[in-house]
Amino acid sequence: MEKKITKPGALTFKGRPLVRCDKTIYYGDMGDKFIAMLQILGEEVYKDETLPTKVSVQIWSTNDELRPRDRIVKKTEKTNLYDALNIASIWLERQLSAQ
Protein backbone atom coordinates (compact mmCIF):
# COMPACT_ATOMS: atom_id res chain seq x y z
CA MET A 1 0.00 0.00 0.00
CA GLU A 2 1.28 3.43 -0.96
CA LYS A 3 1.76 6.07 1.71
CA LYS A 4 -0.96 8.73 1.66
CA ILE A 5 0.38 12.26 1.86
CA THR A 6 -2.83 14.30 1.69
CA LYS A 7 -3.64 16.13 4.90
CA PRO A 8 -6.88 15.30 6.74
CA GLY A 9 -9.70 17.76 6.06
CA ALA A 10 -8.71 18.34 2.42
CA LEU A 11 -11.41 18.97 -0.19
CA THR A 12 -12.41 15.66 -1.79
CA PHE A 13 -14.48 14.27 -4.66
CA LYS A 14 -15.62 10.64 -4.43
CA GLY A 15 -13.20 10.06 -1.56
CA ARG A 16 -10.08 11.39 -3.30
CA PRO A 17 -8.41 14.76 -2.59
CA LEU A 18 -8.73 17.80 -4.87
CA VAL A 19 -6.10 20.54 -4.97
CA ARG A 20 -6.54 23.62 -7.16
CA CYS A 21 -3.75 25.88 -8.32
CA ASP A 22 -5.07 28.68 -10.56
CA LYS A 23 -6.65 26.87 -13.56
CA THR A 24 -5.20 23.44 -12.77
CA ILE A 25 -6.88 20.88 -10.50
CA TYR A 26 -5.01 17.85 -9.19
CA TYR A 27 -7.24 14.92 -8.27
CA GLY A 28 -5.90 12.03 -6.22
CA ASP A 29 -3.16 11.47 -3.67
CA MET A 30 0.45 12.09 -4.70
CA GLY A 31 1.36 9.01 -2.64
CA ASP A 32 -0.53 6.82 -5.16
CA LYS A 33 1.00 5.58 -8.40
CA PHE A 34 -1.32 7.77 -10.51
CA ILE A 35 -3.14 11.11 -10.23
CA ALA A 36 -5.45 13.08 -12.51
CA MET A 37 -4.65 16.57 -13.70
CA LEU A 38 -7.50 18.74 -14.97
CA GLN A 39 -6.69 22.00 -16.75
CA ILE A 40 -9.35 24.62 -17.45
CA LEU A 41 -8.71 25.70 -21.04
CA GLY A 42 -11.83 27.79 -21.68
CA GLU A 43 -14.33 29.72 -19.57
CA GLU A 44 -17.50 31.73 -20.06
CA VAL A 45 -19.52 33.99 -17.78
CA TYR A 46 -23.02 32.85 -16.82
CA LYS A 47 -25.10 34.88 -14.33
CA ASP A 48 -22.07 36.58 -12.72
CA GLU A 49 -20.19 33.25 -12.41
CA THR A 50 -17.27 32.05 -14.51
CA LEU A 51 -17.85 28.46 -15.66
CA PRO A 52 -15.37 26.16 -17.41
CA THR A 53 -16.36 25.37 -21.01
CA LYS A 54 -13.31 23.33 -21.99
CA VAL A 55 -11.40 21.10 -19.55
CA SER A 56 -8.41 18.90 -20.36
CA VAL A 57 -8.21 15.65 -18.35
CA GLN A 58 -4.96 13.71 -18.04
CA ILE A 59 -4.02 10.68 -15.95
CA TRP A 60 -0.39 10.95 -14.87
CA SER A 61 2.04 8.49 -13.34
CA THR A 62 3.62 9.88 -10.16
CA ASN A 63 6.88 8.08 -11.04
CA ASP A 64 9.29 11.04 -11.21
CA GLU A 65 11.92 8.93 -12.95
CA LEU A 66 9.87 9.14 -16.17
CA ARG A 67 10.05 12.10 -18.56
CA PRO A 68 6.95 14.35 -18.35
CA ARG A 69 5.76 13.22 -21.79
CA ASP A 70 6.01 9.54 -20.75
CA ARG A 71 4.09 10.11 -17.52
CA ILE A 72 0.77 10.81 -19.29
CA VAL A 73 -1.26 7.58 -19.41
CA LYS A 74 -4.60 8.87 -20.80
CA LYS A 75 -6.04 12.19 -21.89
CA THR A 76 -9.27 13.73 -23.18
CA GLU A 77 -11.18 17.02 -23.21
CA LYS A 78 -14.64 17.68 -21.78
CA THR A 79 -17.02 20.63 -22.06
CA ASN A 80 -17.67 21.09 -18.33
CA LEU A 81 -16.00 20.47 -15.00
CA TYR A 82 -18.52 17.88 -13.78
CA ASP A 83 -17.97 15.59 -16.79
CA ALA A 84 -14.21 16.11 -16.50
CA LEU A 85 -14.19 15.12 -12.81
CA ASN A 86 -16.38 12.09 -13.51
CA ILE A 87 -14.14 10.71 -16.25
CA ALA A 88 -11.06 11.49 -14.15
CA SER A 89 -12.49 9.53 -11.20
CA ILE A 90 -13.37 6.54 -13.41
CA TRP A 91 -10.01 6.46 -15.18
CA LEU A 92 -8.05 6.99 -11.95
CA GLU A 93 -9.92 4.21 -10.18
CA ARG A 94 -9.29 1.81 -13.07
CA GLN A 95 -5.61 2.74 -13.26
CA LEU A 96 -5.06 2.32 -9.52
CA SER A 97 -6.96 -0.98 -9.32
CA ALA A 98 -4.98 -2.43 -12.25
CA GLN A 99 -1.73 -2.19 -10.31
DSSP file (Angstrom, degrees, kcal/mol; ACC not computed):
  #  RESIDUE AA STRUCTURE BP1 BP2  ACC     N-H-->O    O-->H-N    N-H-->O    O-->H-N    TCO  KAPPA ALPHA  PHI   PSI    X-CA   Y-CA   Z-CA
    1    1 A M              0   0    0      0, 0.0     2,-0.1     0, 0.0    31,-0.0   0.000 360.0 360.0 360.0 134.1    0.0    0.0    0.0
    2    2 A E        -     0   0    0      1,-0.1     2,-0.4     0, 0.0    30,-0.1  -0.392 360.0-104.7 -73.9 152.4    1.3    3.4   -1.0
    3    3 A K        -     0   0    0     28,-0.3     2,-0.3    -2,-0.1    -1,-0.1  -0.665  31.5-133.3 -80.0 127.3    1.8    6.1    1.7
    4    4 A K        +     0   0    0     -2,-0.4    -1,-0.0     1,-0.1    25,-0.0  -0.646  24.4 179.0 -81.3 134.4   -1.0    8.7    1.7
    5    5 A I        +     0   0    0     -2,-0.3     2,-0.3     2,-0.1    -1,-0.1   0.414  42.0 112.3-117.4   0.8    0.4   12.3    1.9
    6    6 A T        -     0   0    0      1,-0.1     3,-0.1     4,-0.0    23,-0.1  -0.560  69.8-118.4 -75.7 136.9   -2.8   14.3    1.7
    7    7 A K    >   -     0   0    0     -2,-0.3     3,-1.2     1,-0.1    -1,-0.1  -0.462  32.5 -99.0 -74.9 145.1   -3.6   16.1    4.9
    8    8 A P  T 3  S+     0   0    0      0, 0.0    -1,-0.1     0, 0.0     0, 0.0  -0.320 108.1  35.3 -59.9 145.2   -6.9   15.3    6.7
    9    9 A G  T 3  S+     0   0    0      1,-0.3     3,-0.1    -3,-0.1    -2,-0.1   0.478  83.0 146.0  89.0   3.0   -9.7   17.8    6.1
   10   10 A A    <   -     0   0    0     -3,-1.2    -1,-0.3     1,-0.1     2,-0.2  -0.353  61.0 -92.7 -70.6 153.8   -8.7   18.3    2.4
   11   11 A L        -     0   0    0      7,-0.4     7,-3.0     6,-0.0     2,-0.3  -0.465  54.5-170.9 -64.3 134.3  -11.4   19.0   -0.2
   12   12 A T  E     -A   17   0A   0      5,-0.3     2,-0.4    -2,-0.2    15,-0.0  -0.874  26.0-158.6-130.8 162.1  -12.4   15.7   -1.8
   13   13 A F  E >  S-A   16   0A   0      3,-2.6     3,-1.6    -2,-0.3    -2,-0.0  -0.962  87.1 -13.4-138.4 120.7  -14.5   14.3   -4.7
   14   14 A K  T 3  S-     0   0    0     -2,-0.4    -1,-0.0     1,-0.3     0, 0.0   0.864 131.2 -52.4  51.7  40.7  -15.6   10.6   -4.4
   15   15 A G  T 3  S+     0   0    0      1,-0.2    -1,-0.3    13,-0.0    -3,-0.0   0.438 117.5 105.1  82.9   0.1  -13.2   10.1   -1.6
   16   16 A R  E <  S-A   13   0A   0     -3,-1.6    -3,-2.6    12,-0.0    -1,-0.2  -0.899  74.2-103.7-115.1 145.4  -10.1   11.4   -3.3
   17   17 A P  E     -A   12   0A   0      0, 0.0    11,-2.7     0, 0.0     2,-0.4  -0.285  25.9-154.5 -69.3 149.2   -8.4   14.8   -2.6
   18   18 A L  E     -B   27   0B   0     -7,-3.0     2,-0.4     9,-0.2    -7,-0.4  -0.986  10.8-177.5-121.0 131.2   -8.7   17.8   -4.9
   19   19 A V  E     -B   26   0B   0      7,-2.4     7,-3.4    -2,-0.4     2,-0.4  -0.992   9.1-159.2-131.0 125.1   -6.1   20.5   -5.0
   20   20 A R  E     +B   25   0B   0     -2,-0.4     2,-0.4     5,-0.2     5,-0.2  -0.877  13.2 178.4-108.7 135.8   -6.5   23.6   -7.2
   21   21 A C  E >   -B   24   0B   0      3,-3.2     3,-1.7    -2,-0.4     2,-0.4  -0.883  66.9 -61.0-133.6 101.0   -3.7   25.9   -8.3
   22   22 A D  T 3  S-     0   0    0     -2,-0.4     0, 0.0     1,-0.3     0, 0.0  -0.472 122.5 -12.0  58.5-111.4   -5.1   28.7  -10.6
   23   23 A K  T 3  S+     0   0    0     -2,-0.4    17,-3.0    -3,-0.1     2,-0.4   0.158 121.4  88.1-105.4  18.7   -6.6   26.9  -13.6
   24   24 A T  E <   -BC  21  39B   0     -3,-1.7    -3,-3.2    15,-0.2     2,-0.5  -0.964  55.6-166.3-119.0 133.9   -5.2   23.4  -12.8
   25   25 A I  E     -BC  20  38B   0     13,-3.2    13,-3.2    -2,-0.4     2,-0.5  -0.979   6.7-155.5-120.2 126.7   -6.9   20.9  -10.5
   26   26 A Y  E     -BC  19  37B   0     -7,-3.4    -7,-2.4    -2,-0.5     2,-0.5  -0.890  10.8-166.1-101.6 129.8   -5.0   17.9   -9.2
   27   27 A Y  E     +BC  18  36B   0      9,-3.0     9,-2.9    -2,-0.5    -9,-0.2  -0.967  49.2  26.2-122.5 120.7   -7.2   14.9   -8.3
   28   28 A G  S    S-     0   0    0    -11,-2.7     2,-0.5    -2,-0.5     7,-0.1  -0.561  92.0 -61.2 118.9 174.6   -5.9   12.0   -6.2
   29   29 A D    >   -     0   0    0      5,-0.3     3,-2.3    -2,-0.2     5,-0.2  -0.836  31.1-141.0-100.5 129.3   -3.2   11.5   -3.7
   30   30 A M  T 3  S+     0   0    0     -2,-0.5    -1,-0.1     1,-0.3   -27,-0.1   0.650 101.9  67.5 -63.5 -13.7    0.5   12.1   -4.7
   31   31 A G  T 3  S+     0   0    0    -29,-0.1   -28,-0.3     3,-0.0    -1,-0.3   0.612  88.7  83.2 -79.5 -12.7    1.4    9.0   -2.6
   32   32 A D  S <  S-     0   0    0     -3,-2.3    30,-0.1     2,-0.1     3,-0.0  -0.345  93.5-111.9 -82.6 170.4   -0.5    6.8   -5.2
   33   33 A K  S    S+     0   0    0      1,-0.1    29,-2.5    28,-0.1    30,-0.4   0.706  98.2  30.1 -76.9 -19.5    1.0    5.6   -8.4
   34   34 A F  E     - D   0  61B   0     27,-0.3     2,-0.3    -5,-0.2    -5,-0.3  -0.981  60.4-179.5-140.1 151.1   -1.3    7.8  -10.5
   35   35 A I  E     - D   0  60B   0     25,-2.3    25,-3.1    -2,-0.3     2,-0.4  -0.909  25.7-120.7-136.9 166.5   -3.1   11.1  -10.2
   36   36 A A  E     -CD  27  59B   0     -9,-2.9    -9,-3.0    -2,-0.3     2,-0.5  -0.913  17.9-160.2-109.8 140.6   -5.5   13.1  -12.5
   37   37 A M  E     -CD  26  58B   0     21,-3.2    21,-2.1    -2,-0.4     2,-0.5  -0.984   5.8-169.0-120.4 123.9   -4.7   16.6  -13.7
   38   38 A L  E     -CD  25  57B   0    -13,-3.2   -13,-3.2    -2,-0.5     2,-0.5  -0.950   2.2-167.1-113.1 126.8   -7.5   18.7  -15.0
   39   39 A Q  E     -CD  24  56B   0     17,-2.3    17,-2.9    -2,-0.5     2,-0.7  -0.961  18.8-135.9-117.1 127.5   -6.7   22.0  -16.8
   40   40 A I  E     + D   0  55B   0    -17,-3.0    15,-0.2    -2,-0.5     3,-0.1  -0.721  29.6 170.1 -81.5 113.4   -9.3   24.6  -17.4
   41   41 A L  E     +     0   0B   0     13,-2.9     2,-0.3    -2,-0.7    14,-0.2   0.692  62.0  24.2 -99.5 -24.0   -8.7   25.7  -21.0
   42   42 A G  E     - D   0  54B   0     12,-1.6    11,-3.0     2,-0.0    12,-1.4  -0.999  61.6-177.4-145.8 146.5  -11.8   27.8  -21.7
   43   43 A E  E     - D   0  52B   0     -2,-0.3     2,-0.3     9,-0.3     7,-0.1  -0.950   4.7-169.2-139.2 157.7  -14.3   29.7  -19.6
   44   44 A E  E     - D   0  51B   0      7,-2.2     7,-3.0    -2,-0.3     2,-0.4  -0.991  27.3-113.9-146.8 150.4  -17.5   31.7  -20.1
   45   45 A V  E     + D   0  50B   0     -2,-0.3     2,-0.4     5,-0.2     5,-0.2  -0.691  32.3 175.5 -88.1 132.2  -19.5   34.0  -17.8
   46   46 A Y  E >  S- D   0  49B   0      3,-3.3     3,-1.2    -2,-0.4    -2,-0.0  -0.945  70.5 -22.6-138.8 114.4  -23.0   32.8  -16.8
   47   47 A K  T 3  S-     0   0    0     -2,-0.4     3,-0.1     1,-0.3    -1,-0.1   0.927 127.5 -47.1  50.3  55.1  -25.1   34.9  -14.3
   48   48 A D  T 3  S+     0   0    0      1,-0.2     2,-0.4     0, 0.0    -1,-0.3   0.561 120.8 105.3  67.2  11.3  -22.1   36.6  -12.7
   49   49 A E  E <   -D   46   0B   0     -3,-1.2    -3,-3.3    -5,-0.0     2,-0.6  -0.933  67.8-132.7-119.3 145.2  -20.2   33.3  -12.4
   50   50 A T  E     -D   45   0B   0     -2,-0.4    -5,-0.2    -5,-0.2    -3,-0.0  -0.881  28.7-171.1 -97.7 119.7  -17.3   32.0  -14.5
   51   51 A L  E     -D   44   0B   0     -7,-3.0    -7,-2.2    -2,-0.6     2,-0.2  -0.896  25.9-112.6-114.5 138.9  -17.9   28.5  -15.7
   52   52 A P  E     +D   43   0B   0      0, 0.0    29,-0.3     0, 0.0    -9,-0.3  -0.475  30.8 176.0 -66.9 136.1  -15.4   26.2  -17.4
   53   53 A T  E    S+     0   0B   0    -11,-3.0     2,-0.3     1,-0.3   -10,-0.2   0.477  72.5  33.1-116.1 -10.7  -16.4   25.4  -21.0
   54   54 A K  E     +D   42   0B   0    -12,-1.4   -13,-2.9     2,-0.0   -12,-1.6  -0.915  67.3 177.8-149.1 118.8  -13.3   23.3  -22.0
   55   55 A V  E     -DE  40  78B   0     23,-3.0    23,-2.8    -2,-0.3     2,-0.4  -0.984  18.7-146.4-129.2 125.8  -11.4   21.1  -19.6
   56   56 A S  E     -DE  39  77B   0    -17,-2.9   -17,-2.3    -2,-0.4     2,-0.5  -0.755  15.1-161.2 -88.0 133.7   -8.4   18.9  -20.4
   57   57 A V  E     +DE  38  76B   0     19,-3.1    19,-2.1    -2,-0.4     2,-0.4  -0.971  13.3 173.0-118.8 127.8   -8.2   15.6  -18.3
   58   58 A Q  E     -DE  37  75B   0    -21,-2.1   -21,-3.2    -2,-0.5     2,-0.6  -0.999  24.9-145.6-135.3 137.5   -5.0   13.7  -18.0
   59   59 A I  E     -DE  36  74B   0     15,-2.4    14,-3.5    -2,-0.4    15,-0.9  -0.912  28.0-167.1 -99.1 124.2   -4.0   10.7  -16.0
   60   60 A W  E     -DE  35  72B   0    -25,-3.1   -25,-2.3    -2,-0.6     2,-0.3  -0.866  21.6-127.3-115.4 143.7   -0.4   10.9  -14.9
   61   61 A S  E     -D   34   0B   0     10,-2.3   -27,-0.3    -2,-0.4   -28,-0.1  -0.682  14.2-145.2 -78.2 141.1    2.0    8.5  -13.3
   62   62 A T        +     0   0    0    -29,-2.5     2,-0.9    -2,-0.3   -28,-0.1   0.354  63.3 121.1 -89.6   6.7    3.6    9.9  -10.2
   63   63 A N    >   -     0   0    0    -30,-0.4     3,-1.5     1,-0.2    -2,-0.1  -0.600  48.0-165.7 -70.9 104.3    6.9    8.1  -11.0
   64   64 A D  T 3  S+     0   0    0     -2,-0.9    -1,-0.2     1,-0.3     7,-0.0   0.434  78.6  75.1 -78.4   3.4    9.3   11.0  -11.2
   65   65 A E  T 3  S+     0   0    0      2,-0.1    -1,-0.3     0, 0.0     2,-0.2   0.657  83.8  83.0 -82.5 -16.7   11.9    8.9  -12.9
   66   66 A L  S <  S-     0   0    0     -3,-1.5     5,-0.1     1,-0.1     0, 0.0  -0.549  91.3-105.8 -84.5 151.6    9.9    9.1  -16.2
   67   67 A R    >>  -     0   0    0     -2,-0.2     4,-1.1     1,-0.1     3,-0.8  -0.449  36.1-109.7 -68.6 150.4   10.0   12.1  -18.6
   68   68 A P  H >> S+     0   0    0      0, 0.0     3,-0.6     0, 0.0     4,-0.6   0.866 119.5  53.0 -52.0 -39.9    6.9   14.3  -18.3
   69   69 A R  H >4 S+     0   0    0      1,-0.2     3,-0.6     2,-0.2    -3,-0.0   0.858 109.5  48.9 -64.4 -34.9    5.8   13.2  -21.8
   70   70 A D  H <4 S+     0   0    0     -3,-0.8    -1,-0.2     1,-0.2    -4,-0.0   0.613  98.8  68.6 -80.4 -13.1    6.0    9.5  -20.7
   71   71 A R  H << S+     0   0    0     -4,-1.1   -10,-2.3    -3,-0.6     2,-0.5   0.710  75.4  95.8 -79.8 -19.8    4.1   10.1  -17.5
   72   72 A I  E <<  +E   60   0B   0     -4,-0.6   -12,-0.2    -3,-0.6     3,-0.1  -0.616  44.6 172.7 -76.8 120.8    0.8   10.8  -19.3
   73   73 A V  E     -     0   0B   0    -14,-3.5     2,-0.3    -2,-0.5    -1,-0.2   0.846  64.9  -0.4 -94.9 -43.4   -1.3    7.6  -19.4
   74   74 A K  E     -E   59   0B   0    -15,-0.9   -15,-2.4     2,-0.0    -1,-0.4  -0.976  62.8-177.6-145.5 153.9   -4.6    8.9  -20.8
   75   75 A K  E     +E   58   0B   0     -2,-0.3     2,-0.3   -17,-0.2   -17,-0.2  -0.990   9.9 151.9-155.8 151.6   -6.0   12.2  -21.9
   76   76 A T  E     -E   57   0B   0    -19,-2.1   -19,-3.1    -2,-0.3     2,-0.4  -0.930  32.7-119.4-158.7 176.1   -9.3   13.7  -23.2
   77   77 A E  E     -E   56   0B   0     -2,-0.3     2,-0.3   -21,-0.2   -21,-0.2  -0.991  23.1-169.8-128.8 141.8  -11.2   17.0  -23.2
   78   78 A K  E     -E   55   0B   0    -23,-2.8   -23,-3.0    -2,-0.4     3,-0.0  -0.848  27.5-128.5-125.9 162.7  -14.6   17.7  -21.8
   79   79 A T  S    S+     0   0    0     -2,-0.3     2,-0.3   -25,-0.2   -23,-0.1   0.485  88.3  26.8 -94.0  -3.5  -17.0   20.6  -22.1
   80   80 A N  S  > S-     0   0    0    -25,-0.1     4,-1.8     1,-0.1   -27,-0.1  -0.986  76.9-114.6-153.0 163.4  -17.7   21.1  -18.3
   81   81 A L  H  > S+     0   0    0    -29,-0.3     4,-2.7    -2,-0.3     5,-0.2   0.852 110.5  57.2 -69.0 -35.9  -16.0   20.5  -15.0
   82   82 A Y  H  > S+     0   0    0      2,-0.2     4,-2.3     1,-0.2    -1,-0.2   0.944 110.0  43.7 -62.0 -48.7  -18.5   17.9  -13.8
   83   83 A D  H  > S+     0   0    0      1,-0.2     4,-2.4     2,-0.2     5,-0.2   0.882 113.6  52.7 -63.1 -37.6  -18.0   15.6  -16.8
   84   84 A A  H  X S+     0   0    0     -4,-1.8     4,-2.1     2,-0.2    -2,-0.2   0.918 110.6  46.2 -64.5 -44.0  -14.2   16.1  -16.5
   85   85 A L  H  X S+     0   0    0     -4,-2.7     4,-2.4     2,-0.2    -2,-0.2   0.886 111.7  52.9 -66.1 -38.4  -14.2   15.1  -12.8
   86   86 A N  H  X S+     0   0    0     -4,-2.3     4,-2.1    -5,-0.2    -2,-0.2   0.940 112.1  42.7 -63.3 -47.5  -16.4   12.1  -13.5
   87   87 A I  H  X S+     0   0    0     -4,-2.4     4,-2.8     1,-0.2     5,-0.3   0.878 113.5  53.8 -68.1 -35.2  -14.1   10.7  -16.3
   88   88 A A  H  X S+     0   0    0     -4,-2.1     4,-2.6    -5,-0.2     5,-0.2   0.912 109.3  48.2 -62.9 -42.0  -11.1   11.5  -14.2
   89   89 A S  H  X S+     0   0    0     -4,-2.4     4,-2.1     2,-0.2    -2,-0.2   0.897 113.9  46.7 -66.9 -39.3  -12.5    9.5  -11.2
   90   90 A I  H  X S+     0   0    0     -4,-2.1     4,-2.3     2,-0.2    -2,-0.2   0.953 116.1  43.5 -66.3 -50.1  -13.4    6.5  -13.4
   91   91 A W  H  X S+     0   0    0     -4,-2.8     4,-2.5     1,-0.2    -2,-0.2   0.902 114.5  50.1 -63.1 -41.3  -10.0    6.5  -15.2
   92   92 A L  H  X S+     0   0    0     -4,-2.6     4,-2.6    -5,-0.3     5,-0.2   0.918 110.4  49.7 -64.8 -43.1   -8.1    7.0  -12.0
   93   93 A E  H  X S+     0   0    0     -4,-2.1     4,-2.2    -5,-0.2    -1,-0.2   0.922 112.9  46.9 -60.9 -45.1   -9.9    4.2  -10.2
   94   94 A R  H  X S+     0   0    0     -4,-2.3     4,-1.3     2,-0.2    -2,-0.2   0.910 113.1  49.0 -63.1 -42.9   -9.3    1.8  -13.1
   95   95 A Q  H  < S+     0   0    0     -4,-2.5     4,-0.4     1,-0.2    -2,-0.2   0.915 114.0  45.1 -64.3 -43.7   -5.6    2.7  -13.3
   96   96 A L  H >< S+     0   0    0     -4,-2.6     3,-0.6     1,-0.2    -1,-0.2   0.846 112.9  50.0 -71.3 -34.0   -5.1    2.3   -9.5
   97   97 A S  H 3< S+     0   0    0     -4,-2.2    -1,-0.2     1,-0.2    -2,-0.2   0.714 102.3  62.8 -78.5 -18.8   -7.0   -1.0   -9.3
   98   98 A A  T 3<        0   0    0     -4,-1.3    -1,-0.2     1,-0.2    -2,-0.2   0.648 360.0 360.0 -77.0 -14.6   -5.0   -2.4  -12.3
   99   99 A Q    <         0   0    0     -3,-0.6    -1,-0.2    -4,-0.4    -2,-0.1   0.465 360.0 360.0 -82.4 360.0   -1.7   -2.2  -10.3
